[in-house]
Amino acid sequence: MELSYYVYFLTIFVLTITLTLNFLFFRHPKSPSPTNLPPGKSGFPVIGETFQYLASGWRGHPESFIYDRIRNYSSYIFRTNLMLEQTVVFCGAPAHKFIFSNENKLVQSWWPSSVDKIFPSSNQTSSMEEAIKMRKMLPNFFKPEALQRYIGMMDIIARRHFDSDWGKNDYIVVFPLSKKFTFWIACRIFLSVDDPKEVERLLERFNLVAEGLLSLPVDLPGTPFRRAINASEMIRGELIGIIKKRKIDLTEGNASPVQDILSHMLLTADDDGKFMTETDIADKILGLLVGGHDTASSACAFIVKYLAELPEVYHGVYNEQMEIEKSKAPDELLNWNDIQKMKYSWNVACEVLRLAPPLQGAFRSVLVDFMYEGFSIPKGWKIYWSAHSTHKNPEYFSDPYKFDPSRFEGSGPAPYTFVPFGGGPRMCPGKEYARLEILVFMHNLVKKYKWEMLIPDEKIIVNPMPVPEKGLPVRLFPIN
């Protein structure tokens, strides 16, 4: 992925001017300065250290923003200014435990206000409030017992995907294809959309949304943020068309009330007995589709990368998957028992998620003043917890940059050190869903191909998800 630093510096300049004018002419009443704050600095006026934070990911070393400051301040807790907010960064397993254990007590989930422009709620509520509603609705779909019925469907899509998108050439670019695979599954399970052409057309617009989601919030023509807003509006219109047709199909008995999340949303009332509007459902499906494929697509791409670089790991995965394949009848689909046998493959996937976590970290808003490690954490400030503060920390993972799936054998890593899906009440409800599609991908990948990377040691950049800088081109060698 080519990144123009000229464009980013120009964006920073425009953002600084815009926000400074806003700050000068529309400033809010100043709150008293708290005492005994964690060490740190606020960086540039208004924008703080947001550029340094984003640039560390563009350079391929997102953890450097965290570890440079831990080293400079001799503290695992430090303050900064990110996304235009006074922010305290919490690092390390004890900090993770504290944040996850105090969800909705001392802190609550928070997103930059720019996210609400991309995902505007038809109810005029914040993205945080909408996410709370969604978390109440999703568990029944993402429980292991509910997901079991989707394994065969995932296997069918994987077979079609590898035949149609990998089997045409001996040279492919992995990352866009891994996104297509996971998005195809999300469209099928959430919306019962299964036409590859329709999936691909939707994916082009969803990619624009994902790229702009945590970009600099500069709402000017041509910026990633403006492209994301435009794309989300177009997708929302298409989703409303799908919803209208589903309502008719449900009325006429041509669709099942339990066939996917869309049917469930149309037929489920809230605590007050009210049903969601078409626009409200479109808003929520939009968010689900973005979140439902990005995490797993990143993991799938980097599994390809690490298996190419580490032949002994590839052979371990291959041997495990071929034992499962040999136990199956011709054309028999994968099932829940097969998934449970993929222990080494999942250890490999977890090590990929440790080294290249799709979720770099997350923000929380402070609900009340509190003290932590002797420092004052003021109400209204934001907290950012970082996966890299434990994933690449030798205190928790010896030789942290070495790829070692054995870390996940037995009881695995210590609690709160491996957090690719968050933790506590805010643990990603789609964790098991992601595990299934990643393992189904690995099974179909290694039984069909060996491959070699065409760009050795291709850099991983973060923008805001980890991606291979050039998309991970590989040469395929089909296995009979």
VEXLO-797789 format. One record per residue (C-alpha): x negated, y negated, z negated. Coordinates in nm, 2 decimals, padded with zeros to 4 digits. Example, Ala and Ser with C-alpha at 12.3 -4.5 7.8 and 13.67 -1.06 7.14 Angstrom:
{r {-01.23; 00.45; -00.78}}
{r {-01.37; 00.11; -00.71}}
***
This chain:
{r {00.00; 00.00; 00.00}}
{r {-00.16; -00.33; 00.11}}
{r {-00.14; -00.61; -00.15}}
{r {-00.22; -00.97; -00.05}}
{r {-00.36; -01.15; -00.35}}
{r {-00.31; -01.48; -00.16}}
{r {00.07; -01.41; -00.17}}
{r {00.06; -01.33; -00.54}}
{r {-00.14; -01.64; -00.63}}
{r {00.09; -01.85; -00.42}}
{r {00.39; -01.69; -00.60}}
{r {00.24; -01.76; -00.93}}
{r {00.19; -02.13; -00.84}}
{r {00.55; -02.17; -00.72}}
{r {00.67; -01.98; -01.03}}
{r {00.47; -02.20; -01.26}}
{r {00.60; -02.53; -01.11}}
{r {00.96; -02.41; -01.11}}
{r {00.95; -02.29; -01.47}}
{r {00.76; -02.58; -01.60}}
{r {01.02; -02.82; -01.46}}
{r {01.29; -02.61; -01.61}}
{r {01.10; -02.61; -01.94}}
{r {01.06; -02.99; -01.94}}
{r {01.41; -03.09; -01.85}}
{r {01.62; -02.81; -01.99}}
{r {01.43; -02.70; -02.30}}
{r {01.60; -02.53; -02.59}}
{r {01.58; -02.65; -02.95}}
{r {01.24; -02.54; -03.09}}
{r {01.25; -02.29; -03.37}}
{r {01.01; -02.31; -03.66}}
{r {00.67; -02.15; -03.60}}
{r {00.64; -01.83; -03.80}}
{r {00.33; -01.76; -04.00}}
{r {00.10; -01.46; -04.02}}
{r {00.17; -01.36; -03.66}}
{r {-00.03; -01.07; -03.50}}
{r {-00.36; -01.18; -03.33}}
{r {-00.34; -01.29; -02.97}}
{r {-00.27; -01.58; -02.74}}
{r {00.01; -01.70; -02.51}}
{r {-00.19; -01.74; -02.19}}
{r {-00.09; -01.99; -01.92}}
{r {00.18; -02.24; -01.99}}
{r {00.53; -02.10; -01.95}}
{r {00.43; -01.78; -01.76}}
{r {00.19; -01.66; -02.03}}
{r {-00.01; -01.35; -01.94}}
{r {00.25; -01.20; -01.71}}
{r {00.02; -01.23; -01.41}}
{r {-00.27; -01.06; -01.59}}
{r {-00.03; -00.78; -01.70}}
{r {00.10; -00.72; -01.34}}
{r {-00.25; -00.76; -01.18}}
{r {-00.40; -00.49; -01.40}}
{r {-00.15; -00.25; -01.23}}
{r {-00.21; -00.38; -00.88}}
{r {-00.58; -00.32; -00.94}}
{r {-00.51; 00.04; -01.04}}
{r {-00.59; 00.01; -01.41}}
{r {-00.27; -00.08; -01.59}}
{r {-00.41; 00.04; -01.92}}
{r {-00.69; -00.23; -01.91}}
{r {-00.44; -00.50; -02.01}}
{r {-00.37; -00.31; -02.33}}
{r {-00.72; -00.18; -02.42}}
{r {-00.90; -00.51; -02.35}}
{r {-00.68; -00.68; -02.60}}
{r {-00.70; -00.40; -02.86}}
{r {-01.07; -00.43; -02.83}}
{r {-01.08; -00.81; -02.84}}
{r {-00.84; -00.84; -03.14}}
{r {-00.95; -00.53; -03.32}}
{r {-00.58; -00.45; -03.37}}
{r {-00.33; -00.21; -03.23}}
{r {-00.07; -00.49; -03.26}}
{r {-00.12; -00.81; -03.07}}
{r {00.09; -01.10; -02.94}}
{r {00.11; -01.24; -02.59}}
{r {00.37; -01.39; -02.35}}
{r {00.52; -01.15; -02.09}}
{r {00.82; -01.21; -01.86}}
{r {00.85; -01.56; -02.00}}
{r {00.90; -01.43; -02.35}}
{r {00.70; -01.44; -02.67}}
{r {00.60; -01.08; -02.70}}
{r {00.43; -00.85; -02.96}}
{r {00.27; -00.54; -02.81}}
{r {00.29; -00.23; -03.03}}
{r {00.03; 00.04; -02.95}}
{r {-00.04; 00.39; -03.08}}
{r {00.17; 00.68; -03.21}}
{r {00.26; 00.51; -03.55}}
{r {00.39; 00.21; -03.36}}
{r {00.59; 00.43; -03.12}}
{r {00.74; 00.61; -03.41}}
{r {00.84; 00.29; -03.58}}
{r {01.00; 00.14; -03.27}}
{r {01.19; 00.45; -03.17}}
{r {01.31; 00.51; -03.53}}
{r {01.44; 00.16; -03.57}}
{r {01.64; 00.14; -03.25}}
{r {01.96; -00.07; -03.31}}
{r {01.84; -00.15; -03.67}}
{r {01.54; -00.38; -03.63}}
{r {01.52; -00.38; -03.25}}
{r {01.73; -00.31; -02.94}}
{r {01.66; -00.24; -02.58}}
{r {01.59; -00.55; -02.37}}
{r {01.53; -00.63; -02.00}}
{r {01.42; -00.96; -01.84}}
{r {01.72; -01.18; -01.74}}
{r {01.60; -01.14; -01.38}}
{r {01.73; -00.78; -01.39}}
{r {02.09; -00.91; -01.44}}
{r {02.06; -01.09; -01.10}}
{r {01.98; -00.77; -00.93}}
{r {02.24; -00.57; -01.13}}
{r {02.51; -00.82; -01.20}}
{r {02.79; -00.67; -01.39}}
{r {03.15; -00.72; -01.27}}
{r {03.25; -00.76; -01.63}}
{r {03.00; -01.05; -01.69}}
{r {02.82; -00.85; -01.95}}
{r {02.44; -00.81; -01.98}}
{r {02.25; -00.51; -01.83}}
{r {02.18; -00.41; -02.19}}
{r {02.55; -00.38; -02.27}}
{r {02.62; -00.20; -01.95}}
{r {02.34; 00.05; -02.03}}
{r {02.49; 00.12; -02.37}}
{r {02.82; 00.21; -02.20}}
{r {02.64; 00.43; -01.95}}
{r {02.45; 00.62; -02.22}}
{r {02.78; 00.72; -02.38}}
{r {02.91; 00.85; -02.05}}
{r {02.61; 01.04; -01.92}}
{r {02.52; 01.31; -02.18}}
{r {02.78; 01.56; -02.07}}
{r {02.63; 01.56; -01.72}}
{r {02.27; 01.58; -01.83}}
{r {02.29; 01.86; -02.09}}
{r {02.10; 02.17; -01.99}}
{r {02.41; 02.38; -01.97}}
{r {02.57; 02.13; -01.73}}
{r {02.26; 02.09; -01.52}}
{r {02.23; 02.47; -01.46}}
{r {02.49; 02.46; -01.19}}
{r {02.28; 02.21; -00.99}}
{r {01.96; 02.42; -00.97}}
{r {02.08; 02.61; -00.66}}
{r {02.19; 02.29; -00.50}}
{r {01.85; 02.13; -00.57}}
{r {01.68; 02.44; -00.42}}
{r {01.89; 02.42; -00.10}}
{r {01.80; 02.05; -00.06}}
{r {01.43; 02.13; -00.12}}
{r {01.43; 02.39; 00.15}}
{r {01.60; 02.16; 00.40}}
{r {01.37; 01.88; 00.30}}
{r {01.05; 02.08; 00.35}}
{r {01.17; 02.23; 00.68}}
{r {01.29; 01.90; 00.83}}
{r {01.04; 01.64; 00.68}}
{r {00.72; 01.84; 00.62}}
{r {00.74; 02.11; 00.88}}
{r {00.73; 01.89; 01.19}}
{r {00.36; 01.78; 01.17}}
{r {00.04; 01.90; 01.01}}
{r {-00.02; 01.54; 00.89}}
{r {00.23; 01.37; 00.65}}
{r {00.24; 01.08; 00.41}}
{r {00.36; 01.22; 00.08}}
{r {00.50; 00.93; -00.13}}
{r {00.78; 00.82; 00.10}}
{r {00.88; 01.18; 00.15}}
{r {00.89; 01.25; -00.22}}
{r {01.12; 00.95; -00.27}}
{r {01.35; 01.08; 00.01}}
{r {01.36; 01.42; -00.17}}
{r {01.46; 01.29; -00.51}}
{r {01.70; 01.03; -00.37}}
{r {01.87; 01.30; -00.16}}
{r {01.93; 01.50; -00.48}}
{r {02.06; 01.19; -00.66}}
{r {02.30; 01.11; -00.38}}
{r {02.43; 01.47; -00.37}}
{r {02.48; 01.50; -00.75}}
{r {02.61; 01.15; -00.82}}
{r {02.81; 01.09; -00.51}}
{r {02.84; 01.42; -00.31}}
{r {02.66; 01.24; -00.02}}
{r {02.46; 01.50; 00.16}}
{r {02.41; 01.37; 00.52}}
{r {02.03; 01.31; 00.56}}
{r {02.08; 01.01; 00.79}}
{r {02.31; 00.84; 00.54}}
{r {02.07; 00.92; 00.26}}
{r {01.78; 00.77; 00.45}}
{r {01.97; 00.46; 00.54}}
{r {02.06; 00.40; 00.18}}
{r {01.71; 00.48; 00.06}}
{r {01.56; 00.20; 00.28}}
{r {01.77; -00.05; 00.08}}
{r {01.71; 00.11; -00.25}}
{r {01.33; 00.08; -00.20}}
{r {01.38; -00.29; -00.17}}
{r {01.57; -00.30; -00.50}}
{r {01.30; -00.09; -00.68}}
{r {01.02; -00.31; -00.55}}
{r {01.18; -00.63; -00.67}}
{r {01.32; -00.50; -01.00}}
{r {01.02; -00.60; -01.22}}
{r {00.86; -00.83; -00.97}}
{r {00.79; -01.20; -01.05}}
{r {01.14; -01.35; -01.07}}
{r {01.09; -01.61; -00.79}}
{r {01.43; -01.64; -00.61}}
{r {01.29; -01.78; -00.28}}
{r {01.34; -01.64; 00.07}}
{r {01.10; -01.36; 00.15}}
{r {01.00; -01.28; -00.21}}
{r {01.04; -00.92; -00.34}}
{r {01.29; -01.06; -00.59}}
{r {01.52; -01.22; -00.33}}
{r {01.50; -00.91; -00.11}}
{r {01.60; -00.70; -00.40}}
{r {01.90; -00.92; -00.47}}
{r {02.01; -00.91; -00.11}}
{r {01.97; -00.53; -00.09}}
{r {02.16; -00.47; -00.41}}
{r {02.46; -00.67; -00.27}}
{r {02.46; -00.47; 00.05}}
{r {02.44; -00.13; -00.13}}
{r {02.72; -00.24; -00.37}}
{r {02.94; -00.30; -00.07}}
{r {02.87; 00.04; 00.08}}
{r {02.93; 00.21; -00.26}}
{r {03.27; 00.04; -00.29}}
{r {03.36; 00.20; 00.05}}
{r {03.26; 00.54; -00.08}}
{r {03.46; 00.49; -00.40}}
{r {03.77; 00.38; -00.22}}
{r {03.76; 00.70; 00.00}}
{r {03.70; 00.92; -00.31}}
{r {04.01; 00.77; -00.48}}
{r {04.21; 00.88; -00.18}}
{r {04.05; 01.22; -00.17}}
{r {04.13; 01.28; -00.54}}
{r {04.49; 01.17; -00.49}}
{r {04.53; 01.41; -00.20}}
{r {04.35; 01.70; -00.36}}
{r {04.05; 01.69; -00.12}}
{r {03.80; 01.62; -00.40}}
{r {03.74; 01.78; -00.74}}
{r {03.76; 01.58; -01.07}}
{r {03.44; 01.75; -01.18}}
{r {03.24; 01.76; -00.86}}
{r {03.01; 01.47; -00.95}}
{r {02.96; 01.16; -01.17}}
{r {03.16; 00.94; -00.93}}
{r {03.48; 01.15; -00.99}}
{r {03.42; 01.15; -01.36}}
{r {03.39; 00.76; -01.36}}
{r {03.71; 00.72; -01.16}}
{r {03.91; 00.95; -01.40}}
{r {03.77; 00.86; -01.74}}
{r {03.91; 00.57; -01.95}}
{r {03.71; 00.38; -02.21}}
{r {03.79; 00.36; -02.58}}
{r {04.06; 00.11; -02.51}}
{r {04.23; 00.33; -02.25}}
{r {04.11; 00.11; -01.96}}
{r {03.97; 00.26; -01.63}}
{r {03.67; 00.10; -01.46}}
{r {03.72; -00.11; -01.16}}
{r {03.57; -00.01; -00.82}}
{r {03.32; -00.29; -00.85}}
{r {03.22; -00.19; -01.20}}
{r {03.17; 00.17; -01.09}}
{r {02.96; 00.05; -00.80}}
{r {02.74; -00.14; -01.04}}
{r {02.68; 00.16; -01.25}}
{r {02.62; 00.40; -00.97}}
{r {02.37; 00.15; -00.82}}
{r {02.17; 00.16; -01.15}}
{r {02.19; 00.54; -01.17}}
{r {02.06; 00.59; -00.82}}
{r {01.76; 00.36; -00.88}}
{r {01.68; 00.53; -01.21}}
{r {01.77; 00.88; -01.09}}
{r {01.50; 00.92; -00.83}}
{r {01.21; 00.68; -00.90}}
{r {01.07; 00.87; -01.20}}
{r {01.07; 01.21; -01.04}}
{r {00.95; 01.09; -00.70}}
{r {00.64; 00.94; -00.85}}
{r {00.57; 01.26; -01.05}}
{r {00.62; 01.48; -00.74}}
{r {00.38; 01.27; -00.53}}
{r {00.10; 01.28; -00.80}}
{r {00.15; 01.65; -00.84}}
{r {00.05; 01.68; -00.47}}
{r {-00.25; 01.46; -00.54}}
{r {-00.38; 01.65; -00.84}}
{r {-00.32; 01.99; -00.70}}
{r {-00.52; 01.89; -00.39}}
{r {-00.81; 01.77; -00.61}}
{r {-00.81; 02.07; -00.85}}
{r {-00.80; 02.40; -00.67}}
{r {-00.80; 02.60; -00.99}}
{r {-00.48; 02.42; -01.10}}
{r {-00.32; 02.48; -00.76}}
{r {-00.39; 02.85; -00.78}}
{r {-00.24; 02.87; -01.13}}
{r {00.08; 02.70; -01.01}}
{r {00.08; 02.91; -00.69}}
{r {00.04; 03.24; -00.88}}
{r {00.32; 03.16; -01.12}}
{r {00.56; 03.05; -00.85}}
{r {00.48; 03.35; -00.63}}
{r {00.56; 03.59; -00.91}}
{r {00.90; 03.42; -00.93}}
{r {00.94; 03.43; -00.55}}
{r {00.86; 03.81; -00.54}}
{r {01.13; 03.88; -00.79}}
{r {01.40; 03.72; -00.57}}
{r {01.60; 03.88; -00.29}}
{r {01.56; 03.72; 00.05}}
{r {01.71; 03.37; 00.06}}
{r {01.82; 03.40; -00.30}}
{r {01.83; 03.06; -00.47}}
{r {01.65; 02.96; -00.79}}
{r {01.84; 02.98; -01.11}}
{r {01.80; 02.88; -01.48}}
{r {01.60; 03.19; -01.57}}
{r {01.35; 03.12; -01.29}}
{r {01.31; 02.77; -01.42}}
{r {01.23; 02.90; -01.77}}
{r {00.95; 03.11; -01.63}}
{r {00.77; 02.80; -01.49}}
{r {00.57; 02.73; -01.81}}
{r {00.23; 02.66; -01.65}}
{r {00.38; 02.46; -01.37}}
{r {00.56; 02.23; -01.62}}
{r {00.24; 02.19; -01.82}}
{r {00.08; 02.07; -01.50}}
{r {00.37; 01.83; -01.44}}
{r {00.34; 01.70; -01.80}}
{r {-00.03; 01.63; -01.75}}
{r {00.05; 01.44; -01.43}}
{r {00.31; 01.24; -01.63}}
{r {00.05; 01.17; -01.90}}
{r {-00.21; 01.03; -01.65}}
{r {00.04; 00.85; -01.43}}
{r {00.35; 00.79; -01.64}}
{r {00.64; 00.65; -01.43}}
{r {00.75; 00.45; -01.74}}
{r {00.46; 00.24; -01.83}}
{r {00.64; 00.11; -02.14}}
{r {00.95; -00.08; -02.23}}
{r {01.07; -00.39; -02.40}}
{r {01.27; -00.43; -02.72}}
{r {01.44; -00.75; -02.86}}
{r {01.38; -00.82; -03.23}}
{r {01.72; -00.83; -03.41}}
{r {01.59; -00.95; -03.76}}
{r {01.27; -01.08; -03.90}}
{r {01.05; -00.80; -04.03}}
{r {00.70; -00.72; -04.13}}
{r {00.48; -00.45; -03.97}}
{r {00.12; -00.37; -04.07}}
{r {00.11; -00.70; -04.26}}
{r {00.22; -00.91; -03.96}}
{r {00.54; -01.11; -03.92}}
{r {00.76; -01.01; -03.63}}
{r {01.01; -01.29; -03.57}}
{r {01.37; -01.25; -03.48}}
{r {01.44; -01.32; -03.11}}
{r {01.08; -01.23; -03.00}}
{r {01.03; -00.93; -02.78}}
{r {00.83; -00.61; -02.84}}
{r {00.66; -00.41; -02.57}}
{r {00.55; -00.06; -02.64}}
{r {00.30; 00.10; -02.40}}
{r {00.27; 00.47; -02.29}}
{r {-00.09; 00.41; -02.20}}
{r {-00.18; 00.32; -02.56}}
{r {-00.15; 00.69; -02.65}}
{r {-00.17; 00.87; -02.31}}
{r {-00.52; 00.75; -02.24}}
{r {-00.64; 00.71; -02.59}}
{r {-00.92; 00.96; -02.70}}
{r {-00.78; 00.94; -03.06}}
{r {-00.48; 01.14; -02.93}}
{r {-00.61; 01.32; -02.62}}
{r {-00.97; 01.42; -02.61}}
{r {-01.15; 01.33; -02.29}}
{r {-00.83; 01.15; -02.19}}
{r {-00.91; 01.10; -01.82}}
{r {-00.97; 01.47; -01.76}}
{r {-00.68; 01.67; -01.61}}
{r {-00.61; 01.95; -01.86}}
{r {-00.27; 02.12; -01.86}}
{r {-00.37; 02.33; -02.17}}
{r {-00.29; 02.02; -02.38}}
{r {00.07; 02.12; -02.35}}
{r {00.04; 02.48; -02.45}}
{r {00.19; 02.59; -02.79}}
{r {00.34; 02.31; -02.98}}
{r {00.18; 02.05; -02.74}}
{r {00.07; 01.70; -02.82}}
{r {00.13; 01.54; -03.16}}
{r {00.47; 01.36; -03.20}}
{r {00.50; 01.01; -03.04}}
{r {00.18; 01.05; -02.84}}
{r {00.33; 01.18; -02.51}}
{r {00.61; 00.94; -02.42}}
{r {00.68; 00.94; -02.04}}
{r {01.05; 00.94; -02.11}}
{r {01.05; 00.72; -02.42}}
{r {01.16; 00.85; -02.75}}
{r {01.42; 00.84; -03.03}}
{r {01.78; 00.73; -02.95}}
{r {01.64; 00.57; -02.63}}
{r {01.49; 00.89; -02.50}}
{r {01.58; 00.90; -02.13}}
{r {01.90; 01.11; -02.09}}
{r {01.78; 01.23; -01.75}}
{r {01.47; 01.40; -01.88}}
{r {01.60; 01.75; -01.82}}
{r {01.74; 01.65; -01.48}}
{r {01.39; 01.52; -01.38}}
{r {01.23; 01.85; -01.51}}
{r {01.45; 02.06; -01.29}}
{r {01.40; 01.87; -00.97}}
{r {01.02; 01.84; -01.03}}
{r {00.99; 02.22; -01.08}}
{r {01.22; 02.30; -00.78}}
{r {00.99; 02.07; -00.57}}
{r {00.67; 02.25; -00.70}}
{r {00.82; 02.59; -00.62}}
{r {00.91; 02.51; -00.26}}
{r {00.58; 02.31; -00.21}}
{r {00.33; 02.58; -00.30}}
{r {00.51; 02.87; -00.15}}
{r {00.50; 02.70; 00.19}}
{r {00.18; 02.50; 00.20}}
{r {-00.18; 02.43; 00.11}}
{r {-00.31; 02.08; 00.19}}
{r {-00.60; 01.85; 00.17}}
{r {-00.61; 01.48; 00.10}}
{r {-00.71; 01.25; 00.39}}
{r {-00.82; 00.97; 00.15}}
{r {-01.04; 01.13; -00.12}}
{r {-00.98; 00.97; -00.47}}
{r {-00.70; 00.75; -00.34}}
{r {-00.63; 00.48; -00.59}}
{r {-00.32; 00.48; -00.80}}
{r {-00.16; 00.13; -00.83}}
{r {00.13; 00.02; -01.05}}
{r {00.39; -00.21; -00.89}}
{r {00.59; -00.15; -01.13}}
{r {00.59; 00.23; -01.08}}
{r {00.27; 00.41; -01.02}}
{r {00.22; 00.47; -00.64}}
{r {-00.07; 00.60; -00.43}}
{r {-00.22; 00.29; -00.27}}
{r {-00.19; 00.43; 00.09}}
{r {00.11; 00.65; 00.03}}
{r {-00.10; 00.97; -00.01}}
{r {-00.16; 01.10; 00.35}}
{r {-00.24; 01.48; 00.35}}
{r {-00.31; 01.75; 00.61}}
{r {-00.09; 02.05; 00.57}}
{r {-00.18; 02.42; 00.61}}
{r {00.13; 02.64; 00.62}}
{r {00.13; 02.96; 00.43}}
{r {00.29; 03.26; 00.59}}
***
